[in-house]
Amino acid sequence: TRDVPAPFDSYTLLGELVATVDDLEQVCRQLGAWHSRVVDGTHYAGEDSRGDGGTGTVTAAAELERAAAALSAAAEALRAAHSANGVVRWFDEL
């Protein structure tokens, strides 16, 4: 959003953003863990011509873990922003 007509709503928006990023982190971790457990021949039939035959799932798992770590850092910063925003005595509207 480019403008917050009711400045008080910024606190709620930040809280919702924290929750969303936390959820995205959890999904990345769960999907990464799933990728690390899949078995060729049971869950998938090898790799196409772009793969080397066995690292697609390993790479996907590692990249999802990397994304989860980045989201964790983002969530930490957003929590700090949310906390700092909470001490401001915002007007109900402009």
Sequence and secondary structure as in RCSB ss.txt:
>XXXX:A:sequence
TRDVPAPFDSYTLLGELVATVDDLEQVCRQLGAWHSRVVDGTHYAGEDSRGDGGTGTVTAAAELERAAAALSAAA
EALRAAHSANGVVRWFDEL
>XXXX:A:secstr
    SSTTHHHHHHHHHHHHHHHHHHHHHHHHHHHHH  BTTTB    TTS SS HHHHHHHHHHHHHHHHHHHH
HHHHHHHHHHTTS   S  
